[in-house]
Amino acid sequence: MLKKHDIDILNCIYKNSRMASDSIKQVSEKCEDSELRRYIDRQQAHYEETCKELKSEIESAGGEVEEVPMMETAMAHMGISMKAWNDNSRNNLAKMMYKGTNMGIVDIAETVNHCHDASQHTLDTAERLLSREEQYADGLKKFL
């Protein structure tokens, strides 16, 4: 049985993965650079798979999946549209992706650090995703 802190961490990862997946879809539509588009589309597919896995794990443990608030999603979409409106260059889109990835890293790390009694399985899950996020951020640097 998962504890409250396990559910908190898993929901944090879920929401970050959902926000990342949705945002990448929008950035990908604006991306004219095929190499960057392939890179972020692979990233997006990973986030989608992560969402499915986490949703199943949370629900099977009797927890409730927390979706990203609609206002937060709308604000992110507006921000992407505004930032890409005048400049949909490879550099600008990679910069937006890099910043978004780092925001996810900070959010997940902060949540993990405040959930002291989470199970080792949950902490390992978070650590795997954080490691993957750091790899994505590093990979984006070549597009800057």
Secondary structure, DSSP 8 states (H G I E B T S, - for coil): ---HHHHHHHHHHHHHHHHHHHHHHHHHHH---HHHHHHHHHHHHHHHHHHHHHHHHHHHTT-------HHHHHHHHHHHHHHHHS---HHHHHHHHHHHHHHHHHHHHHHHHH-TT--HHHHHHHHHHHHHHHHHHHHHGGG-
